[in-house]
Amino acid sequence: MSQYEFLGKNSLNNLKDLIKDLKIKKIMIFCGKKSFHESSASELFKDLLKKTENKFFYKSFNYTEYQDLILSSNLVSEFQPDIIIAVGGGAVLDLAKLSNVFCTLNFDKIKIKKSAFEIKKKFCKLIAIPTTAGSGAEATRHTVLYIDKNKYSIESSFILPDYIILDPDLIITAPYAISASSGIDALSQAIESLMSKRSNNESVYHSIKSLEYSSMFLEKHINQKSLDTTHKMSLAALHAGKAINISKTTAPHAISYPFTSFFGVKHGQAVSFTLCDCLNYNYTNLKFSKAPFDLKSRFNTIFKIFKVNSKLDLIGKLNSTIKNIGLSTDIKDFNVKKKDDINLILSNINQERLANNPVKIDVDFVKAMLTNKIS
């Protein structure tokens, strides 16, 4: 399914024309109550939505949660919108994407856990308008859903948004911590996509474009934010999303999800905990790669983008970036301090993403890596 993109300053102005051209009368808007107002979206939407009937759904959780999905899907069914607009970060976009298809299904927890459902259609067209530069959810046909704190991946071509609006005026006001976490998520997605066993020429192209932007603009976007740096990082996120839409992510994301659901760690921050460890593991074990490409060549591509000559230099540069944008690599800062905490994380690692890693990673390695972080 093709997408229509409106990118850059004042691109939100296209929304008014879209609503008019598509003869929209009823609009359902998904957003985060805080982020919607902090991003100035609420003010901009006042004029844009005057001539339509509107219904808002504000997400209740920091991640896409089953309880929200029930409420939002029911609201879509009841309100019968002509179009859905998702304005927010990755969790908002994922919730809107899911609601647009699940409102057409008879579903419950058990069916979702067992993948005992078939997505055959979406209710209506969906416009994705990110307020963070990071998740890339505007460009993906898959979503994350948490049920009882366990993460499930749901994928369908019907989930992919129909329109993308990337306006830096909506993104520049994102709080520092959210911008940093989102930015490192985009960077990690692009790196992981290059490592992914499912990558292909198209995903590699988008990964490289993403890393070219984030390697140059991530730190500036966090510490010297401007409309230009915000626009560049939104492009980094968009290309990262297009890359993982094909390849999906690997070990750092697989390990990150229980940090978010059980310890409340922001997603990108959680990914950053193990990004360098996993890169080190992959490089050290190049000869055991199961990927259908030359893994060393992919590392050389990353070295070139980051202007480094070795694995150690790359890891040093990435750790420096993580520190410079204000993120912590110490899991103890997030109350992960005991062996029981590590065991909780180990028992909830996403095995699908872990299996995507080019070199097989077993639980013993992850356990040793995380235990070392609390010792």
C-alpha positions in Angstrom: 0.0 0.0 0.0 1.4 3.4 -0.9 1.7 6.3 1.4 1.4 10.0 0.7 4.0 12.2 2.5 4.0 15.8 3.5 7.4 16.8 4.9 8.9 20.0 6.3 7.9 23.3 7.8 4.2 24.2 7.4 3.4 20.7 6.1 0.5 20.5 8.6 -1.2 23.1 6.4 -1.9 20.2 4.0 -4.3 18.7 6.5 -6.9 21.3 5.7 -6.7 20.5 2.0 -6.8 16.8 2.7 -10.0 17.1 4.8 -11.6 19.2 2.0 -10.4 17.0 -0.9 -11.5 13.8 0.8 -14.9 15.4 1.8 -14.4 14.5 5.4 -17.2 15.3 7.8 -16.3 13.2 10.9 -12.8 12.9 12.3 -11.5 10.8 15.2 -8.2 12.1 16.7 -5.8 9.9 18.7 -3.4 11.8 20.9 -1.7 12.0 24.3 -3.3 14.6 26.5 0.0 16.2 27.5 1.9 15.9 24.3 -1.0 17.2 22.2 -1.0 20.5 24.1 2.8 20.7 24.6 3.4 20.3 20.9 1.1 23.2 20.0 -1.0 20.8 18.0 -4.1 21.7 19.8 -3.9 25.3 18.8 -3.1 24.5 15.2 -6.0 22.0 15.0 -8.5 24.6 16.2 -8.7 26.2 12.8 -8.2 23.1 10.8 -11.1 21.2 12.4 -13.7 23.9 12.7 -16.0 22.5 10.0 -16.0 18.9 11.0 -17.5 16.7 13.7 -14.6 15.5 16.0 -14.1 12.9 18.6 -10.8 12.7 20.6 -9.2 9.6 22.2 -6.4 10.3 24.7 -4.2 7.4 25.5 -3.9 6.4 29.2 -0.5 4.6 29.2 3.1 5.4 28.1 2.9 2.4 25.8 0.3 0.8 23.6 -1.9 -1.1 26.1 -4.7 -3.6 25.6 -7.1 -1.7 27.9 -6.7 1.4 25.7 -7.2 -0.7 22.6 -10.6 -2.0 23.8 -11.9 1.5 24.6 -10.5 3.1 21.4 -11.7 0.3 19.1 -15.2 0.6 20.6 -15.1 4.3 20.1 -14.2 4.0 16.4 -17.1 1.6 15.9 -19.5 3.9 17.7 -18.4 7.2 16.2 -17.9 5.8 12.6 -15.3 8.4 11.6 -14.6 9.2 7.9 -10.9 9.4 8.8 -8.6 8.9 11.8 -5.8 11.3 12.6 -3.0 10.2 15.0 -1.0 13.0 16.6 1.7 12.0 19.0 4.6 9.7 19.7 5.0 6.0 18.7 2.5 4.7 21.3 -0.3 7.1 20.0 0.4 6.2 16.4 0.4 2.4 17.2 -2.8 2.7 19.1 -4.5 4.5 16.3 -3.2 2.0 13.7 -4.4 -0.9 15.8 -7.8 0.6 16.5 -8.4 1.2 12.9 -8.2 -2.6 12.1 -9.3 -4.1 15.4 -12.6 -2.3 15.4 -13.4 -4.6 12.4 -12.6 -7.7 14.4 -14.1 -9.9 17.1 -11.1 -10.0 19.5 -10.0 -10.7 23.0 -6.7 -11.2 24.9 -6.5 -14.9 24.2 -7.1 -14.5 20.4 -4.4 -11.8 20.2 -1.9 -13.8 22.3 -2.4 -16.8 20.0 -2.6 -14.7 16.8 -6.0 -16.3 16.3 -7.4 -13.5 14.1 -7.1 -12.3 10.6 -6.9 -8.7 9.6 -8.8 -8.3 6.3 -9.5 -4.6 6.2 -9.1 -1.2 7.9 -12.1 0.9 9.0 -11.0 4.1 7.3 -8.0 6.0 6.0 -5.4 7.1 8.7 -3.2 10.2 8.8 -0.1 9.8 11.0 1.4 13.1 12.4 4.4 12.4 14.7 5.2 14.8 17.6 8.5 13.1 18.3 11.5 12.3 16.0 12.1 8.7 16.8 9.7 5.8 16.6 9.2 5.7 12.8 5.7 4.3 13.5 4.3 6.5 10.8 6.0 4.3 8.2 5.5 0.8 9.5 2.9 -1.9 8.9 3.5 -3.4 12.3 2.6 -2.3 15.8 3.5 -3.1 19.4 0.8 -4.1 21.9 1.2 -4.9 25.6 -1.1 -7.4 27.3 -0.5 -8.0 31.0 2.9 -6.3 30.5 4.0 -8.7 27.8 4.8 -7.3 24.3 3.1 -8.7 21.2 3.9 -7.7 17.6 1.0 -7.3 15.2 1.6 -6.9 11.5 -0.6 -6.3 8.4 -0.5 -4.1 5.3 -3.8 -2.7 6.5 -2.1 -1.2 9.5 0.2 1.1 7.5 -1.0 4.7 7.7 -2.2 6.3 4.4 -0.8 9.7 4.9 2.3 11.0 6.8 2.7 14.7 7.9 6.1 15.5 9.4 6.0 19.2 10.5 9.0 20.3 12.7 6.8 22.9 14.4 5.0 20.0 16.1 8.1 18.1 17.0 10.4 20.9 18.2 8.5 21.4 21.5 8.9 17.8 22.6 10.5 17.6 26.1 14.2 17.0 26.3 14.0 13.5 27.8 11.4 12.4 25.2 13.5 13.9 22.4 16.6 12.1 23.6 14.9 8.7 24.0 13.1 9.0 20.6 16.3 10.1 18.9 18.4 7.1 20.2 15.5 4.8 19.2 15.7 6.0 15.6 19.5 5.6 15.6 19.3 2.1 17.0 16.5 1.1 14.6 18.7 2.0 11.7 21.7 0.1 13.0 19.7 -2.9 13.9 18.0 -2.9 10.5 21.5 -3.1 8.9 22.3 -6.1 11.2 18.9 -7.8 10.6 18.8 -11.1 8.9 15.6 -9.9 7.1 17.3 -6.8 5.6 17.4 -6.3 1.8 18.7 -3.6 -0.6 15.7 -1.3 0.1 16.0 -1.5 3.9 19.7 -0.9 3.7 19.1 2.2 1.6 16.7 3.6 4.3 19.0 2.5 7.1 22.0 4.4 5.6 19.9 7.5 4.9 18.6 7.4 8.5 22.1 7.0 10.0 23.5 9.8 7.8 20.9 12.2 9.4 21.2 11.0 13.0 25.0 10.8 13.1 25.1 14.4 12.1 22.1 15.9 13.8 21.1 13.8 16.9 23.2 15.6 19.4 22.5 19.0 17.9 18.8 18.2 17.9 18.9 17.5 21.7 21.4 20.2 22.8 21.0 23.0 20.2 17.5 22.3 18.9 16.3 24.2 15.9 13.6 23.7 13.2 16.4 22.5 10.9 17.8 19.9 13.4 14.2 18.8 14.2 13.4 18.4 10.5 16.6 16.4 9.9 15.9 14.0 12.8 12.3 13.6 11.7 13.7 12.4 8.4 16.1 10.1 10.3 13.1 8.6 12.1 11.1 8.3 8.9 13.8 6.4 7.1 14.5 4.2 10.1 10.7 3.4 10.2 10.9 2.5 6.5 13.9 0.3 7.1 12.4 -1.7 10.0 9.1 -1.9 8.1 11.0 -4.4 5.9 13.7 -5.9 8.2 12.3 -5.5 11.8 14.7 -4.9 14.7 17.1 -7.2 16.5 18.5 -8.0 19.9 18.6 -4.5 21.6 14.9 -4.0 20.9 14.1 -7.6 21.9 15.7 -7.0 25.3 14.2 -3.5 25.8 10.5 -4.3 26.0 10.4 -5.7 29.6 12.4 -2.6 30.8 9.5 -0.5 29.6 6.6 -2.6 30.8 7.9 -3.7 34.2 10.2 -0.8 35.1 8.7 2.2 33.3 11.8 3.0 31.2 11.2 5.1 28.1 11.5 2.9 25.1 14.6 4.5 23.4 16.4 4.7 26.7 15.7 1.0 27.3 17.1 0.2 23.8 20.3 2.1 24.6 21.1 -0.1 27.5 22.3 -3.0 25.3 22.9 -1.4 21.9 26.7 -1.3 22.3 26.9 -4.7 24.0 25.0 -6.3 21.2 27.1 -4.6 18.5 30.3 -5.8 20.3 28.9 -9.3 20.5 28.0 -9.4 16.8 31.4 -8.1 15.7 33.3 -10.4 18.0 31.3 -13.4 16.5 31.3 -12.3 12.8 32.3 -15.9 11.8 29.1 -17.3 13.3 26.8 -14.9 11.5 23.7 -16.6 10.0 22.8 -13.6 7.9 22.5 -13.9 4.1 25.0 -11.0 3.7 28.5 -10.1 4.7 28.1 -8.9 8.3 31.6 -7.3 8.3 30.7 -5.3 5.2 27.7 -3.9 7.1 29.9 -2.9 10.0 32.2 -1.2 7.6 29.2 0.8 6.2 28.4 1.9 9.8 32.1 2.8 10.4 32.1 5.0 7.3 29.0 6.8 8.3 30.2 7.5 11.9 33.7 8.3 10.6 35.5 5.7 12.7 37.9 2.9 11.9 37.1 0.1 14.3 34.5 -1.5 16.5 36.0 0.1 19.6 35.9 3.5 18.0 32.2 3.0 17.0 31.2 1.8 20.5 33.1 4.7 22.0 31.3 7.2 19.7 27.9 5.7 20.4 28.4 5.7 24.2 29.5 9.3 23.9 26.4 10.2 22.0 24.2 8.4 24.5 25.9 10.3 27.4 25.9 13.7 25.5 22.1 13.6 25.0 21.5 12.9 28.7 20.7 9.2 28.7 22.0 6.8 31.3 23.5 3.4 30.5 23.3 2.4 34.1 20.2 0.1 34.6 20.5 0.6 38.4 19.3 4.2 37.8 16.0 2.7 36.8 15.6 0.4 39.9 16.9 -2.7 38.1 19.2 -3.9 40.9 18.5 -7.5 41.8 18.9 -10.9 40.3 15.1 -11.2 40.4 14.8 -8.1 38.3 17.2 -9.6 35.7 15.2 -12.9 35.7 12.0 -10.9 35.1 13.6 -9.3 32.1 15.0 -12.5 30.8 11.6 -14.3 31.0 10.0 -11.5 28.9 12.5 -11.0 26.1 10.9 -10.8 22.7 12.0 -14.0 21.0 10.9 -13.0 17.5 13.2 -9.9 17.5 16.0 -11.8 19.2 15.9 -14.4 16.4 16.4 -11.6 13.9 19.9 -11.0 15.2 22.6 -12.0 12.7 24.5 -14.0 15.3 22.5 -16.3 17.6 22.2 -14.8 21.1 21.2 -17.2 23.9 19.7 -16.3 27.2 23.0 -17.1 29.0 24.8 -14.3 27.2 22.0 -11.8 27.9 21.9 -12.9 31.6 25.7 -12.4 31.9 25.5 -9.1 30.2 22.7 -7.7 32.4 24.1 -9.3 35.6 27.3 -7.5 34.9 25.4 -4.2 34.8 24.1 -4.6 38.4 27.3 -6.0 39.9 
